[in-house]
Amino acid sequence: MRAALSSSNSTVKNQLGNPTERPTLRWIFQCFQSIHLVTLNDEKEISNLTPYRQFLLRLFPSECYQYYQC
């Protein structure tokens, strides 16, 4: 993830909301804690997958991004 941030010249927010190029993996995983798979009337939907969380997902390998795309 850090290499992806560096190559794209991007930053992410740390625990205090400040931009950082070196987030901890624990912090990134905590950002994903509120994402849930909801099944309603036999249809699956991902809840709380915000644009910021989608940005974070794109920093991971493509297999991780595909995991969250039902």
Residue frames as qw, qx, qy, qz and C-alpha x, y, z in Angstrom:
[[0.000, 0.886, 0.464, 0.000, 0.00, 0.00, 0.00],
 [0.303, -0.790, 0.097, 0.524, 2.79, 2.40, 0.82],
 [0.390, -0.118, 0.603, 0.686, 4.40, 1.75, -2.56],
 [0.179, 0.624, 0.673, 0.354, 1.08, 2.45, -4.29],
 [0.153, -0.925, -0.254, 0.239, 0.72, 5.70, -2.35],
 [0.391, -0.582, 0.325, 0.635, 4.23, 6.71, -3.25],
 [0.351, 0.101, 0.681, 0.635, 3.89, 5.92, -6.95],
 [0.065, 0.723, 0.604, 0.330, 0.56, 7.75, -7.22],
 [0.194, 0.239, -0.198, 0.930, 1.87, 10.66, -5.14],
 [0.513, -0.573, -0.374, -0.518, -1.17, 10.32, -2.83],
 [0.004, -0.235, 0.718, -0.656, -1.80, 10.38, 0.89],
 [0.497, -0.487, -0.684, -0.218, -4.42, 8.93, 3.21],
 [0.369, -0.717, 0.144, -0.573, -5.79, 10.24, 6.48],
 [0.355, 0.134, -0.828, 0.413, -4.24, 8.99, 9.69],
 [0.327, -0.498, -0.771, 0.225, -6.06, 8.55, 13.01],
 [0.143, -0.533, -0.284, 0.784, -5.96, 12.30, 13.63],
 [0.456, 0.796, 0.376, -0.128, -7.23, 13.16, 10.14],
 [0.050, -0.806, 0.389, 0.444, -3.86, 14.40, 8.93],
 [0.818, 0.517, -0.214, -0.133, -2.51, 13.28, 5.54],
 [0.517, -0.568, 0.628, 0.124, 0.21, 10.63, 5.64],
 [0.604, 0.503, -0.547, -0.287, 2.15, 8.61, 3.10],
 [0.321, 0.249, -0.890, 0.208, 2.94, 5.91, 5.66],
 [0.706, -0.347, 0.073, -0.613, -0.28, 4.58, 7.23],
 [0.265, -0.261, 0.909, -0.189, -0.19, 1.50, 9.40],
 [0.335, -0.100, -0.836, -0.422, -1.97, -1.55, 8.07],
 [0.131, -0.390, -0.811, 0.416, -3.88, -1.78, 11.34],
 [0.165, 0.441, 0.189, -0.862, -5.31, 1.70, 10.75],
 [0.335, 0.178, -0.582, -0.720, -6.28, 0.85, 7.17],
 [0.286, -0.215, -0.930, -0.084, -8.04, -2.32, 8.32],
 [0.014, -0.436, -0.626, 0.646, -9.91, -0.31, 10.95],
 [0.256, 0.298, -0.181, -0.902, -11.22, 1.94, 8.17],
 [0.435, 0.016, -0.741, -0.512, -12.94, -1.14, 6.70],
 [0.021, 0.091, 0.894, -0.437, -14.62, -2.31, 9.93],
 [0.399, 0.375, 0.421, -0.723, -17.95, -0.67, 9.12],
 [0.451, 0.280, -0.570, -0.627, -18.35, -2.25, 5.68],
 [0.540, 0.020, 0.772, -0.336, -20.99, -4.97, 5.67],
 [0.169, -0.033, -0.823, -0.541, -22.50, -7.42, 3.19],
 [0.472, 0.184, 0.466, -0.725, -26.28, -7.07, 3.35],
 [0.044, -0.140, -0.898, -0.414, -28.64, -9.62, 1.75],
 [0.376, 0.332, 0.408, -0.763, -32.16, -8.40, 1.18],
 [0.765, 0.465, 0.176, -0.410, -34.69, -10.26, -0.99],
 [0.894, 0.089, 0.337, 0.283, -31.90, -12.52, -2.26],
 [0.473, 0.794, -0.055, 0.376, -29.89, -9.51, -3.46],
 [0.715, -0.366, -0.148, 0.577, -26.45, -8.84, -2.05],
 [0.191, 0.895, 0.031, 0.402, -25.25, -5.33, -1.47],
 [0.595, -0.034, -0.365, 0.715, -22.22, -3.81, 0.20],
 [0.216, -0.928, -0.280, -0.121, -23.11, -1.13, 2.75],
 [0.390, -0.880, 0.125, 0.242, -20.88, 1.77, 3.81],
 [0.720, 0.054, 0.334, 0.606, -18.47, 1.43, 0.90],
 [0.055, 0.918, 0.096, -0.381, -17.76, 5.14, 0.60],
 [0.609, 0.767, -0.133, 0.150, -15.70, 6.78, -2.16],
 [0.135, -0.794, 0.565, -0.180, -12.82, 7.15, 0.33],
 [0.731, -0.249, 0.630, -0.087, -12.90, 3.43, 1.14],
 [0.839, 0.501, 0.204, 0.054, -13.00, 2.64, -2.59],
 [0.286, 0.871, -0.370, 0.149, -9.89, 4.81, -2.99],
 [0.439, -0.584, 0.667, -0.149, -8.18, 2.80, -0.24],
 [0.877, 0.106, 0.464, -0.070, -9.20, -0.45, -1.92],
 [0.697, 0.712, -0.057, 0.061, -7.59, 0.62, -5.18],
 [0.028, -0.810, 0.572, -0.126, -4.26, 0.87, -3.35],
 [0.673, -0.251, 0.690, -0.090, -4.39, -2.87, -2.64],
 [0.115, -0.126, 0.863, 0.475, -3.90, -5.58, -5.29],
 [0.451, -0.025, -0.413, -0.791, -6.83, -6.05, -7.68],
 [0.451, -0.222, -0.864, -0.025, -7.99, -9.23, -5.90],
 [0.133, -0.319, -0.611, 0.712, -8.80, -7.18, -2.79],
 [0.281, 0.195, -0.072, -0.937, -10.83, -4.67, -4.81],
 [0.482, -0.049, -0.712, -0.509, -12.76, -7.49, -6.50],
 [0.249, -0.214, -0.875, 0.357, -13.62, -8.97, -3.08],
 [0.089, 0.406, 0.453, -0.788, -15.76, -5.92, -2.28],
 [0.384, 0.246, -0.341, -0.822, -17.51, -5.85, -5.66],
 [0.525, 0.154, 0.795, -0.261, -20.52, -8.19, -5.48]]
